[in-house]
Amino acid sequence: MIAIRDVSKVYEMGTETVRALNGVSLDIEKNEYVAIMGPSGSGKSTLMNILGCLDTPTSGEYRFEGEDVQDMDEDELASIRNRKIGFVFQTFNLLPRQSALKNVELPLIYSGVKSSDREKRAAQILDHVGLGDRKDHRPNELSGGQRQRVAIARALVTDPSIILADEPTGNLDSKTGYDIMRLFSDLWRSGNTIILVTHEEDISLYAKRIIRLRDGLIESDTINEKQVQF
């Protein structure tokens, strides 16, 4: 599904040159559950942005489902993001004045899906994440865990190839974080491909595979024998 080869990312910051990634190569297969870990400055956020087609590498090759990504223009990258990748962010990124249902519908608007079909699909996904009875509530009427479930529903509504989650429990208490990670595990077992970016060791243990970055390089890439089971 994903293949990157010798990917580097260099930023020019004033007179300083920063190498955020320094020749990273990896493959991610369909229905994998991968955690990408590393301290601040390790390159994990840069790698996430490249995998999510939010940024392009300075050099190297990135193929997503057989398509060369590194040479795409902004419109082509936006199309990949909208059709193929579901994003879940630490800060939820919900529209505060819109209902849960309208927030989940948003990617379908960009995809040109007609209104009645959008509403039906969004309602189905909210049911799937356990929020069918909250679809008319605005974000400020929901708990943190419920807001994150809305964000997950929004990520799922286009039936993406992968779910890319960036610190998805970072703003949640431990019990709510546990519930969200249980939902991710359910999604993985139902066939979704999940890439989880985190700096928290206990959160990484929910994944089947753990990739650790340091100084822009892959330090280790291992199968997690202690994967949390539900």
N, C-alpha and C positions, 0 to 999 in steps of 0.2 A: 504493500500500500504506500509506504513512504521509504524512499531511499535517498540518503544524502552522502555525498562523497567529497572528502577533503574540503569541507566548507569553512571558510574564514570570513570574519566580519571585522572591518577596521573602521574606526571613527576618528576623524580629525577634530580635536578639541583645542582650538587656538593653535598654539605651536606644538601641542602634544599629540602624538599618535597613539591611540588605544586599540589594542587587538583584543576584542571581546571574545571572539572565537578564533582558534588557531589550528585549523585542519581537522575538523570533526567529521567522522564517518559513522553512520548507523543505518539500520533497517528496522522498520516497524511493520509488523504483519497485521492483517485483518483480525479483529477480536482480541488483540493484545490489551493488557492493562499495564501501562508503563508509568512509573514515577520518575521524574527528572529532579535530581537533588543537587544542592551545592550551596556554599556560603555566598554572601554578597560579593559581587565581582567575579563569580565563577564562570559566568556566561550563560546561566540557565534562562534568564529572561530574554536575552538575545536569541538563544536557540528557540525558545517558545515563539517569539515574534516571527522567526523565519519559518518554523513549522506551520504556524497559523497564517502564513502569507500576509502578515502585517508588515514585513520587511523582506528585503532580498539580500543574499550574501554578496560580499565583495568579490569573492572568488569561490570556485567549487561548483558542484552540481547538486540540484535538488529536483527529484522526480516524485510527483504526487499522482498516484494511480496511473503511472505511465506518462504523465505530462511533464515537460520541462518547465519548471516554475521560475528559475533564476532569470530567464530572459523575458518574462511576461511584463506587459505594461500595467498601469494602475487599474484600468478597466478589467483586464483579464484577471488580475489578482483579486479584485473585488468580487468578480463572478465566482471564483473558486471559494472565497470566504463565505459567500452567501449560500452556495449550493452544497458545499462539501464539508464545512467545518462548523461545529456548534461550540460557541465560546461561553465559558462560565468564569466570572471574575470574582475576586475577593469582595469588591464593593457593590456587587449585584448589578449596577448600571441599569436600573429600571426607571421608566418615565414616571415621575411622582404624581402627575395629575391623571394618569390613565389607570384603568382597572387592570387586574391581573390578566384577564382575558385579552385586553387590547395590547398589553405588553408582549404577550406570547404571540399574538398575531403579527407583530411588526416584521419579522423576517419574511413572512408570506406576502406582505405588501410589496417588498422589494422584488419578490419573485413573480409578481403579477398575478397572484391567485385571486380569484373573484371573492367578494365580501362574504357571501354565504358559505363558501367552502372554507375560507379562512376561519370563520367563527366556529364551524363544526370541528375542524382539525385542532384548533387551539383548546376547545373544551375537552376533546378526547385526551389530549396530552396532559392537561391539568388534572383530569381524573386519574391518569396513569401515575402522576407523582403525588397523589393523595390530596389534591387541593380543589376537587370539583365543587365543593361547597363554598369556596372562597373566590370564585372567578370574578365576582363583581366588586371585590374589595380593592382599594388602592393600596400602594406599598406602605403608607403610614398606618394602615389599619391591620397590617400583618406583622408577625414576629420576624426576627432575623432569619430563623430557619425556614419560615414560610416564604419569605422574600427570595431566599436562595433556591427554594423549590420552583418558584416562578421563573427564576433565571435559568434553571436546568430545563424546565419545560420549554422556554423560549429557544434554548440551544437544540432541543430535540425536534422542534416542530417541522423543520425542513427535512427530517430524516437524513442527517448528515453522515458522511463516511466516518468521521472521528469527532469525539468530544474532547475539547482542549480546555482543561480546568486549571486556572492560575490561582493558587492559594485559596481554594474554595471554602475552607473553614476558618480563614484568618480572622474574620470578624464575628465568629460565633463562639458561644460557650462550649465546654467539652461535651456535654450531653447532646446539644443540638448538632455539633460537629460529627459526633458518632452517628446520629440519624442520617445526616447528609452522606456520609461515607458508606453507610449501609445501602442507601439509594444508588450510589455509584456502583457498588458491588452487584446489586440487582440488575442494573442496566448492562453491566459487563456480561453477566451470566446469560442475559437475554440476547447477546450477540453484538453489542456495541463495542467499538474500539475507543479506549479512553487513554488520554495522555494527561497526567497529573503533574503539575509543577509545584513543588513545595520545598521549604527548608526544614520542615518538621519531621523528625525521624518516625514518630508514631503514626503520622498520616501516611508516610511512604509505605508502611507495612501492609496497607490495604491492597497495594498493587502486587501483581505477579512478577514484575521485572523492575529492577531499580537501576537507573543510570546515574552515576555520580560525576559531576563536573568539578574541575578545579583549574583555575588560570586558563580558561578557554579550551581545555582539553578534556576528553573523557578519561576519568581516573579509574572507573570500574563500571562494568555492565554485567549484572548478575541476576539469576533467577532467585526470587525471594522464597526461601523455604519456610519462612515464618509468616506467610500471608494470613492476615486476619480472616477468619471464617465466621459466617453467621449461621 
